[in-house]
Amino acid sequence: MNTRQICFQIADAGLLDSDLTRAIKDRKDFDLDEVVKSLVYSARDAFTATKNDPQATWQEKRMATGCLVSTFLSALLLAQAGDK
């Protein structure tokens, strides 16, 4: 699976903003950095919502933290790969 196919799956899952999703689905050029940034923002928003939810369980809060960490690590790896 190549980068474009992965980005198409991410867009199809509704994880990106509408302009970026449209560009990917229309097979137009898009900036991979924008995809990464959008995923980081989404993960951060989900983490914040879960962390501040008084009804969220400790397990849900730990899962949200793990997802946020994974997203940031993935973003760092992608940024590092782009620098080469």
C-alpha positions as CSV (number, residue, x, y, z in Angstrom):
1,M,0.0,0.0,0.0
2,N,1.5,3.4,-1.0
3,T,1.2,6.7,0.8
4,R,-1.6,7.9,-1.5
5,Q,-3.7,4.8,-0.7
6,I,-3.1,5.2,3.0
7,C,-4.2,8.9,2.8
8,F,-7.3,7.9,0.9
9,Q,-8.2,5.4,3.6
10,I,-7.6,8.1,6.3
11,A,-9.8,10.6,4.4
12,D,-12.5,7.9,3.8
13,A,-12.6,7.3,7.6
14,G,-13.5,11.0,8.2
15,L,-10.3,11.8,10.1
16,L,-9.3,14.9,8.0
17,D,-10.9,18.3,7.4
18,S,-13.2,18.6,4.4
19,D,-10.9,20.5,2.1
20,L,-8.1,18.0,2.6
21,T,-10.5,15.0,2.3
22,R,-11.8,16.4,-1.0
23,A,-8.3,17.0,-2.4
24,I,-7.3,13.4,-1.6
25,K,-10.5,11.8,-2.9
26,D,-10.3,13.9,-6.1
27,R,-6.8,12.6,-6.6
28,K,-5.4,16.2,-6.5
29,D,-2.0,17.0,-5.1
30,F,-1.9,17.4,-1.3
31,D,0.7,18.1,1.3
32,L,1.5,15.1,3.4
33,D,2.5,17.5,6.2
34,E,-1.1,18.8,6.2
35,V,-2.4,15.2,6.6
36,V,0.0,14.6,9.6
37,K,-1.0,18.0,11.1
38,S,-4.7,17.2,10.8
39,L,-4.3,13.8,12.4
40,V,-2.3,15.3,15.3
41,Y,-5.0,17.9,15.9
42,S,-7.7,15.3,15.8
43,A,-5.8,13.1,18.3
44,R,-5.2,16.1,20.6
45,D,-8.8,17.1,20.5
46,A,-10.0,13.6,21.3
47,F,-7.5,13.4,24.1
48,T,-8.6,16.7,25.6
49,A,-12.3,15.8,25.3
50,T,-11.7,12.4,27.0
51,K,-9.4,13.8,29.7
52,N,-11.9,16.5,30.7
53,D,-14.9,14.2,30.7
54,P,-15.9,13.5,34.3
55,Q,-17.6,10.3,33.2
56,A,-14.6,8.9,31.3
57,T,-13.1,5.9,32.9
58,W,-9.5,5.6,33.9
59,Q,-9.1,3.1,31.0
60,E,-10.6,5.5,28.5
61,K,-8.2,8.2,29.6
62,R,-5.2,5.9,29.3
63,M,-6.3,4.8,25.8
64,A,-6.7,8.4,24.8
65,T,-3.2,9.2,26.1
66,G,-1.8,6.2,24.2
67,C,-3.4,7.3,21.0
68,L,-2.1,10.8,21.3
69,V,1.5,9.5,22.0
70,S,1.2,7.1,19.0
71,T,0.1,9.9,16.8
72,F,2.9,12.2,17.8
73,L,5.5,9.5,17.4
74,S,4.2,8.7,13.9
75,A,4.3,12.4,13.0
76,L,7.9,12.6,14.2
77,L,8.8,9.5,12.1
78,L,7.2,10.9,9.0
79,A,8.9,14.3,9.5
80,Q,12.2,12.6,10.0
81,A,11.7,10.5,6.8
82,G,10.8,13.6,4.9
83,D,14.1,15.2,5.9
84,K,16.1,12.5,4.3
